[in-house]
Amino acid sequence: MPAAKATSNGKAKLIQDLKNGTFAPLYIISGEESYLKEYYLGKLKESVIDPAFADFNLLEFEGKGLTVEQLTEAIDSYPAMSEKKLIIVTDFDLFKPPAGFADALPGILGDLPDYVCLVFYYDVIEGKPDKRTKLYKTLEKCACFAEFSRQEERELVTWLERRARALGCTIAPEDAAYMIFLCGNSMTNLAGELEKAAAHSTTGAIQKYNIDAVCSPVLDAVVFDLTDAITAGKFDHAVALVGDLIAQKNNEVMIFTTITRHIQRLYAAKLCAENRGGEKQLMEMIGSKSPYYARQIQNAARRVPLSWLRQAASLCAQTDSALKGSAVDKQKQIELALLSMAAALKEVKR
């Protein structure tokens, strides 16, 4: 078996292998971005296997319940009427394997036959490599670690523009960035939301009002509106948004954790502005890769005093502790915290 030493950019290697039609004996596909993982797994199936002989040369296993015997038998059997066979194992924890696998895996994976293309695919479990293990040292020499993390905003904007054209529409970069802000950065989710917005558009141009009309906002986006409502003196609207989130089966503690994080980001934006920090510095401070989101936070922070943000952050800490430590009516607890924030803001602005 030819060595295929793991590279620092296994994703790029997998894409290049698909272009060249030459495949590593072992791929480990993981990461947060399900859309890309599924896409490139599909491409591997198309490229490695002749559909006419897929019943013989494509073997798929769930990690749970897989035995050493099943894996070795799949590897040892020759492909039918083809040079290659593709074996896909989903959600098998290589670095915390079941009993019987720990000692066998280095030998099995370190000496795969040339006719095998084996894929460990991580869907539900994380699949993070443990570099301290004996197995990792083996995999370094023979595996391609292809990790598909969430895309940068600029990459997603370009992708949305391209998908919009495929749907017979256009979307401006600013509107694409707004869609990412509203709907989150999961490509799977964005693909569905873009189709809804395209169907709503009567002009062929997907604009902000189309997005607002039919797209479903993620929790962070709703909390952004909720906090804006508090700072604009629209307490009733903020409470209504909390009620909507709970009705949609969002956990109360998670809702308030998101509110707390948003207040902390507003605080960071205020401090950044007072110290003449730029957009890049703010993105690092709040842990965001989105320039659009950073600009929205900056604009929102300008509308509130620093003293109020300090009070709001303190109130969030107290409420968070109460929510996690007692059996109180959590919705009421959140509403009381928002009411206290609204009252404190009125007092500061007098």
C-alpha positions as CSV (number, residue, x, y, z in Angstrom):
1,M,0.0,0.0,0.0
2,P,1.5,3.4,-0.9
3,A,1.9,5.8,2.0
4,A,-0.5,8.7,2.1
5,K,0.9,10.8,4.9
6,A,-1.8,13.0,6.5
7,T,-1.5,16.7,5.4
8,S,-2.4,19.8,7.3
9,N,-5.1,20.5,4.8
10,G,-6.8,17.1,4.3
11,K,-9.9,18.8,2.9
12,A,-7.9,20.2,0.0
13,K,-6.3,16.9,-0.6
14,L,-9.7,15.1,-0.8
15,I,-10.9,17.7,-3.3
16,Q,-7.7,17.3,-5.3
17,D,-8.0,13.5,-5.2
18,L,-11.5,13.8,-6.6
19,K,-10.2,16.0,-9.5
20,N,-7.3,13.6,-10.2
21,G,-9.2,10.4,-9.8
22,T,-6.5,9.0,-7.5
23,F,-7.7,8.1,-4.0
24,A,-6.0,7.6,-0.6
25,P,-6.7,4.2,1.1
26,L,-8.2,6.0,4.1
27,Y,-10.2,9.2,4.6
28,I,-11.5,10.5,7.9
29,I,-14.3,13.0,7.2
30,S,-15.5,15.2,10.1
31,G,-16.5,18.7,11.0
32,E,-19.5,20.9,11.7
33,E,-20.5,21.6,8.1
34,S,-22.8,18.7,7.3
35,Y,-23.6,20.1,3.8
36,L,-20.0,19.9,2.6
37,K,-19.4,16.5,4.4
38,E,-22.4,15.0,2.6
39,Y,-21.5,16.6,-0.7
40,Y,-17.9,15.2,-0.8
41,L,-18.9,11.8,0.5
42,G,-21.4,11.7,-2.4
43,K,-18.6,12.7,-4.8
44,L,-16.4,9.9,-3.4
45,K,-19.2,7.4,-4.1
46,E,-19.6,8.7,-7.7
47,S,-15.9,8.7,-8.4
48,V,-14.7,5.5,-6.7
49,I,-17.6,3.2,-7.5
50,D,-19.1,2.1,-10.9
51,P,-22.9,2.4,-10.2
52,A,-23.4,-0.9,-12.1
53,F,-21.5,-2.8,-9.5
54,A,-22.3,-0.7,-6.4
55,D,-24.2,-3.6,-4.8
56,F,-20.8,-5.5,-4.6
57,N,-18.3,-2.7,-4.2
58,L,-20.0,-0.2,-1.9
59,L,-20.2,-1.4,1.7
60,E,-21.7,0.8,4.5
61,F,-21.7,0.2,8.2
62,E,-22.9,2.0,11.3
63,G,-20.1,2.4,13.8
64,K,-22.4,1.3,16.7
65,G,-22.3,-2.5,16.6
66,L,-19.5,-2.9,14.1
67,T,-17.2,-5.8,14.9
68,V,-13.6,-6.5,14.1
69,E,-14.7,-9.4,12.0
70,Q,-17.1,-7.3,9.9
71,L,-14.5,-4.7,9.2
72,T,-11.7,-7.2,8.3
73,E,-14.0,-9.2,6.1
74,A,-15.1,-6.1,4.2
75,I,-11.4,-5.1,3.7
76,D,-10.2,-8.5,2.7
77,S,-12.9,-9.3,0.1
78,Y,-11.9,-8.3,-3.4
79,P,-13.9,-5.8,-5.5
80,A,-16.1,-7.2,-8.3
81,M,-15.4,-6.1,-11.8
82,S,-13.7,-3.0,-10.6
83,E,-10.3,-1.8,-9.4
84,K,-11.6,-0.3,-6.2
85,K,-14.2,-0.9,-3.5
86,L,-15.5,1.8,-1.1
87,I,-16.1,1.0,2.5
88,I,-17.9,3.7,4.6
89,V,-18.2,3.5,8.4
90,T,-20.4,6.1,10.0
91,D,-19.9,7.4,13.6
92,F,-17.3,4.9,14.8
93,D,-15.1,6.5,17.5
94,L,-11.6,5.5,16.3
95,F,-9.9,7.0,19.4
96,K,-12.3,5.4,21.9
97,P,-13.1,2.1,20.1
98,P,-15.2,-0.7,21.6
99,A,-13.5,-3.7,23.2
100,G,-11.6,-5.8,20.8
101,F,-10.7,-3.0,18.4
102,A,-8.0,-1.1,20.3
103,D,-5.2,-3.6,19.6
104,A,-6.5,-4.5,16.1
105,L,-7.0,-1.1,14.5
106,P,-3.3,0.0,14.0
107,G,-2.6,-3.2,12.1
108,I,-5.8,-3.2,10.1
109,L,-5.6,0.5,9.1
110,G,-1.9,0.7,8.7
111,D,-1.8,-2.0,6.0
112,L,-4.9,-1.5,3.8
113,P,-4.8,-3.2,0.4
114,D,-4.5,-1.1,-2.8
115,Y,-8.1,-1.9,-3.9
116,V,-9.7,-0.4,-0.8
117,C,-10.9,3.1,-0.2
118,L,-12.0,3.2,3.5
119,V,-13.9,6.2,4.9
120,F,-14.7,6.9,8.5
121,Y,-17.5,9.4,8.3
122,Y,-18.6,11.5,11.4
123,D,-22.2,12.7,11.4
124,V,-23.5,12.7,15.0
125,I,-20.3,12.2,17.0
126,E,-17.4,14.7,16.7
127,G,-14.6,12.5,15.5
128,K,-11.8,14.7,16.9
129,P,-8.5,13.0,16.6
130,D,-6.6,12.2,19.8
131,K,-2.9,12.8,18.9
132,R,-1.7,11.1,22.1
133,T,-2.8,7.6,20.9
134,K,-0.8,4.9,19.2
135,L,-3.5,4.8,16.5
136,Y,-3.0,8.4,15.6
137,K,0.7,7.8,14.9
138,T,-0.4,5.1,12.4
139,L,-3.1,7.3,10.9
140,E,-0.6,10.2,10.4
141,K,1.2,8.0,7.9
142,C,-1.7,6.7,5.9
143,A,-4.9,8.7,6.4
144,C,-6.3,11.9,4.9
145,F,-8.0,13.9,7.7
146,A,-10.7,16.0,5.9
147,E,-12.3,18.3,8.4
148,F,-15.2,20.5,7.1
149,S,-15.7,23.4,9.5
150,R,-18.2,26.2,9.0
151,Q,-17.4,28.5,6.2
152,E,-16.2,32.1,6.4
153,E,-18.8,34.8,5.7
154,R,-17.2,35.8,2.4
155,E,-17.2,32.1,1.2
156,L,-20.8,31.8,2.1
157,V,-21.8,35.0,0.3
158,T,-20.1,33.8,-2.9
159,W,-21.8,30.4,-2.5
160,L,-25.2,32.0,-2.0
161,E,-24.7,34.2,-5.1
162,R,-23.9,31.0,-7.1
163,R,-26.9,29.0,-5.7
164,A,-29.2,32.0,-6.4
165,R,-28.1,32.0,-10.0
166,A,-28.8,28.3,-10.2
167,L,-32.3,29.0,-9.0
168,G,-32.8,31.7,-11.7
169,C,-32.3,34.6,-9.3
170,T,-29.7,37.0,-8.1
171,I,-28.8,38.1,-4.5
172,A,-26.6,41.1,-3.7
173,P,-23.6,40.5,-1.4
174,E,-25.2,42.7,1.4
175,D,-28.5,40.8,1.2
176,A,-26.6,37.5,1.3
177,A,-24.7,38.6,4.4
178,Y,-28.0,39.6,6.0
179,M,-29.4,36.1,5.2
180,I,-26.4,34.6,7.0
181,F,-26.9,36.9,10.0
182,L,-30.6,36.0,10.1
183,C,-30.5,32.2,9.3
184,G,-27.1,31.2,10.6
185,N,-24.0,29.8,8.8
186,S,-25.1,26.2,8.3
187,M,-25.0,25.6,4.6
188,T,-27.7,23.0,4.8
189,N,-30.1,25.5,6.5
190,L,-29.1,28.3,4.2
191,A,-29.8,26.2,1.0
192,G,-33.4,25.7,2.2
193,E,-33.9,29.3,3.2
194,L,-32.5,30.6,-0.1
195,E,-35.0,28.4,-2.0
196,K,-37.9,29.9,0.1
197,A,-36.7,33.4,-0.6
198,A,-36.2,32.7,-4.3
199,A,-39.8,31.4,-4.5
200,H,-41.1,34.5,-2.7
201,S,-39.3,36.9,-5.1
202,T,-41.4,38.1,-8.0
203,T,-38.6,40.2,-9.6
204,G,-35.8,37.6,-9.8
205,A,-33.8,39.6,-7.2
206,I,-33.8,38.2,-3.7
207,Q,-33.9,41.2,-1.4
208,K,-34.1,41.8,2.3
209,Y,-37.9,42.0,2.4
210,N,-38.1,38.6,0.7
211,I,-35.8,37.1,3.3
212,D,-37.7,38.8,6.2
213,A,-41.0,37.5,4.8
214,V,-40.3,33.8,4.6
215,C,-37.0,32.9,6.2
216,S,-36.8,31.5,9.8
217,P,-34.4,33.3,12.1
218,V,-31.9,31.5,14.3
219,L,-31.9,32.1,18.1
220,D,-29.0,34.6,17.9
221,A,-30.9,36.7,15.4
222,V,-34.1,36.7,17.5
223,V,-32.2,37.7,20.6
224,F,-30.6,40.5,18.6
225,D,-34.1,41.8,17.9
226,L,-35.2,41.2,21.5
227,T,-32.3,43.3,22.9
228,D,-33.0,46.0,20.4
229,A,-36.6,46.0,21.6
230,I,-35.5,46.6,25.2
231,T,-33.1,49.4,24.2
232,A,-35.9,51.0,22.1
233,G,-38.3,50.9,25.1
234,K,-40.5,48.2,23.5
235,F,-40.7,45.8,26.5
236,D,-43.9,44.2,25.4
237,H,-42.3,43.2,22.1
238,A,-39.3,41.7,23.9
239,V,-41.6,39.6,26.1
240,A,-43.6,38.5,23.1
241,L,-40.3,37.3,21.5
242,V,-39.4,35.3,24.6
243,G,-42.9,33.7,24.5
244,D,-42.4,32.8,20.8
245,L,-39.0,31.2,21.4
246,I,-40.4,29.1,24.3
247,A,-43.4,28.1,22.1
248,Q,-40.9,26.9,19.5
249,K,-39.5,24.5,22.2
250,N,-36.3,26.5,22.8
251,N,-34.9,25.7,26.3
252,E,-35.3,28.7,28.7
253,V,-31.7,28.4,30.0
254,M,-30.4,28.4,26.4
255,I,-32.5,31.4,25.5
256,F,-31.1,33.4,28.5
257,T,-27.6,32.2,27.8
258,T,-27.9,33.6,24.3
259,I,-29.3,36.9,25.8
260,T,-26.3,37.0,28.2
261,R,-23.8,36.4,25.4
262,H,-25.4,39.2,23.3
263,I,-25.1,41.7,26.2
264,Q,-21.5,40.7,26.6
265,R,-20.9,41.3,23.0
266,L,-22.5,44.7,23.1
267,Y,-20.3,45.5,26.1
268,A,-17.2,44.3,24.2
269,A,-18.2,46.5,21.2
270,K,-18.7,49.5,23.4
271,L,-15.2,49.0,25.0
272,C,-13.7,48.4,21.6
273,A,-15.2,51.7,20.2
274,E,-14.0,53.7,23.2
275,N,-10.5,52.4,22.7
276,R,-10.7,53.1,19.0
277,G,-10.5,49.4,18.0
278,G,-11.5,48.4,14.5
279,E,-13.8,45.8,13.1
280,K,-11.1,43.1,13.0
281,Q,-10.3,43.6,16.7
282,L,-14.0,43.4,17.6
283,M,-14.5,40.2,15.7
284,E,-11.6,38.6,17.7
285,M,-13.1,39.9,21.0
286,I,-16.6,38.5,20.3
287,G,-15.4,35.3,18.6
288,S,-17.2,36.0,15.3
289,K,-16.0,35.5,11.8
290,S,-18.7,37.7,10.3
291,P,-17.9,41.4,9.4
292,Y,-21.6,41.9,8.9
293,Y,-22.4,40.7,12.4
294,A,-19.6,42.9,13.9
295,R,-21.0,46.0,12.2
296,Q,-24.5,45.2,13.5
297,I,-23.1,44.8,17.1
298,Q,-21.2,48.1,16.7
299,N,-24.3,49.9,15.6
300,A,-26.4,48.5,18.4
301,A,-23.7,49.3,21.0
302,R,-23.7,53.0,20.0
303,R,-27.4,53.3,21.1
304,V,-26.8,52.3,24.7
305,P,-24.6,53.8,27.5
306,L,-21.7,51.8,28.9
307,S,-23.0,52.1,32.5
308,W,-26.2,50.3,31.4
309,L,-24.3,47.5,29.8
310,R,-22.4,47.0,33.0
311,Q,-25.7,46.8,34.9
312,A,-27.2,44.5,32.3
313,A,-24.2,42.1,32.4
314,S,-24.4,41.9,36.2
315,L,-28.1,41.3,36.1
316,C,-27.6,38.5,33.5
317,A,-25.1,36.8,35.7
318,Q,-27.5,36.9,38.7
319,T,-30.4,35.6,36.6
320,D,-28.4,32.9,34.9
321,S,-27.4,31.6,38.4
322,A,-31.1,31.7,39.5
323,L,-32.3,29.8,36.4
324,K,-29.8,27.0,36.8
325,G,-30.1,26.7,40.5
326,S,-33.8,26.6,41.3
327,A,-37.2,25.4,40.2
328,V,-38.7,28.8,39.6
329,D,-40.9,29.7,36.6
330,K,-38.1,30.2,34.2
331,Q,-40.1,32.2,31.7
332,K,-41.2,34.6,34.4
333,Q,-37.6,34.8,35.6
334,I,-36.4,35.8,32.1
335,E,-39.3,38.4,31.8
336,L,-38.4,39.9,35.2
337,A,-34.7,40.2,34.1
338,L,-35.8,42.0,30.9
339,L,-38.1,44.3,32.8
340,S,-35.2,45.2,35.2
341,M,-33.0,45.9,32.2
342,A,-35.6,48.2,30.7
343,A,-36.2,50.0,34.0
344,A,-32.4,50.4,34.5
345,L,-32.1,51.9,31.0
346,K,-34.8,54.4,31.6
347,E,-33.1,55.4,34.8
348,V,-29.7,55.9,33.1
349,K,-31.2,58.0,30.3
350,R,-32.9,60.5,32.7
